[in-house]
Amino acid sequence: MPQVEASPDRYWVIGGKHLDATLQRRQWSEVFGPFCARAEAEAMQRRMDDIYAADPQVRFCVVRDADHGS
């Protein structure tokens, strides 16, 4: 059986402004990436958190791509 080389991890920063405290719906959304290193994505998340620090309804998080292997 041939060996499948693992694809490198990619990270994204996703988030936006939520319409209410349930966090179920967003007024707007943003996606940044892909980033090759988690640290790069976390740095972007901190920048976005700093920009929107005064608005508690705006949140961002770092996510990693799902496994692409079959």
N, C-alpha and C positions, 0 to 999 in steps of 0.2 A: 504494500500500500504506500503510495507516495506521501512524503511528509509535506504538510502545508505550513508555510511560514506564516507566523502570526503577523497581522498588520499592526503598525504602530498605533498607540493610543492617540486619539484626538479629543480635545476638550472644547467645550462651548460655554459661553456665558449667556444665559437666557433670563428674561424677566420682563417687568413692565409695571404699569400702574393698575392696581386692582380697583374695581368699582365699589367694593364694600369689604367688610371684615371677614366675610366667608372665604375670600381668596379664590372663588370659583370662576369669576369672570374678570376679564381685563378691559380697561379702556384703551390701552395701547400696549404693544409688545415690542421687544428688541431682541435680536440675536447677534452675538459677536463671536467670531471664530471662523475657521477652526484654529486652535492653538496646539502646538506639538507638545508642550509641557504644561502640566497642571499649574505650576507656579505662574506661568504667563497668564493663564485664564484667571487665576485668583487675583493677580494684580489688576486685571481689567475689572473684575467684580468689585474690588475695593475702590477703584476710580469711580465706577457708577454709583456705588453706595455713598461715596463722598459727595458727588454731584447732587444726589437726591436725598441727602440726609434729613432735610427738613420735612419731607413728605413720607409719613409712615405707611402709606398705601403703595409705595414703589419698592419692589424687592427684586433682587437678582440672585442667581445661584449658578454654580459650576456643575456641568454634567459631562460625562464621558460617553463617547460613542459606544453603542452596543457592539458586541463581537461580530465581526464580518465573516468569520470562518464558517464553512459548511461541513 
